[in-house]
Amino acid sequence: MYNDIYVEDFYKIIEKDSAKYYADYLQITEKIKKDFKDNNGKIMNNLYQGYFYSKKEFDNYSKIAKTLMNITKKVINNYIENEEYRKLFEFPEKLEELILHDPGYDIAVPICRYDMFYDDEDDFMFLEFNTDGTAAMNEDKIIGKNLINSKAMKEFNKKHNAKTIDLFTPWVKKSTEIYENKYNEKPNIAIVDFLELATTADFKIFKDYYNDAGYNCEICDIRDLTYENGHLMYKDYRIDLIYRRFVAMEFMKHYDELTSFIKAYLDNAFMMLGSFRTHIMHEKKTFKVLHDEMTFEILNDEEIEFIKNHIPFTAMLNSKVAEKIKQHKDEYIIKPVDGYMSSGVAPGKKYEQEEWNKIVDEALNEEYIYQKFYNSKPLRFVEFDESGKAELENYGAVIGLYIFKEEFEGLYVRIGKQSVIGGFQSTYFIAPNMYID
């Protein structure tokens, strides 16, 4: 695999004095737990090793991101312009109205994370588009800043130049650029969500970064905002720019409570990054639409091949196909159309037959898609056993591409020995960016 040379070098360092590095691992893990608690974030699991990748992989991730953004722009623009194409998505009328509203800038998806299985530059498969409420930057930051300072990494960097990736500064810079390029003034910023559902650990770090860059910034529950005299307000704080972290489908559940916010949005009283248009790609049904002939009509040959090779076959789950999916459970994965944060996602390989049959039957009562399951090659990571002995073990990995203002910035990597799709938090680990320049 592409990172094996780095893993071998890292493992050889630890193998020379396993007891020393095991003690360092335990100490660092306690420090990581404390940092998560101090940040009021969920404590995520970590190994002693990050995700190694070189400039070659960075450039390939950038190339993949560029192709994805070109497809994204064409799909969203066609949705806006083509009423017949809109029908493929079957969005509620009220949501469609919000999507069609011009947000005041021409970047289709200002911030996103597109998740994939990745084996090499030609062999990869996407499994989820996170374009609403893109999250988890704090997990990479907290684990990464600790692992990069481990005793083993200090030794490793005598030969290699590994570094972590800052996922906060680029978004602060690019989000404010979008606003200032239009209005030529510094905005008052609000990070907005339904706070009981929010990843507030991310928010607090972003707020600090905005403040350090010279911007006012508040963390707000959307239900606390008012529309007064042409301005969106949080108490006595005027909001010019919203960094949106709420998911569109959660917004629609509270639609009737949010009439003032909706009026302010339609009146362009503030700028929101991203707009409701990002939900077009966030919707699980979009994977099905991407394979539709109406989509192929707006793409070039390279983009069509990209979809055929890297977007899994996707269709709506119904009673006609349920038996096939039950009988060939290891070949399929099912996902709720409006789910997020892997909620409701179920890969057949993860379950015994009887339990899988029950899951499929229950899913028939809601709106689900099914997809062909992709078997990716495992990556190797250093793992300590309970005695402190280091071994190289195989882990499955989901590689998330963070894309800000249509440019690749860095990764979110979730690994596990069990399924890392729809898995419980306790079964997977975060492997932070370790970029080797």
ABEGO torsion letter per residue (X at the ends): XAAAAAAAAAAAAAAABAAAAAAAAAAAAAAAAAAAAAAGBBBBBBBABBBBBBAAAAAAAAAAAAAAAAAAAAAAAAAAABAAAAAAAGBBAAAAAAAABBAGBABABABBBBBBBBABAABBBBABBBABGBBGAAAAAAAAAAAAABAAAAAAAAABBBBBBBAAAAAAAAAAAAAAAAAGBBBBBBBBBBAAABBAAAAAAAAAAAAAAGBBBBBBBAAABBBBGGBBBBEABBBABBBBABBAAAAAAAAAAAAAAAAAAAAGABBBOBBAAAAAAABAAAAAAAABAAAAAABBAAAAAAAAAABBBBBBBBAAAAAAAAABAAABBBBBAABBGGBGBBBAAABBAAAAAAAAAAAAABBBBBBBBBBBBBBBBBBBBAAGBBBBBBBBBBBBBBBBGGBBAEBBBBBBABBABGBBAAABBBBBBBBBX
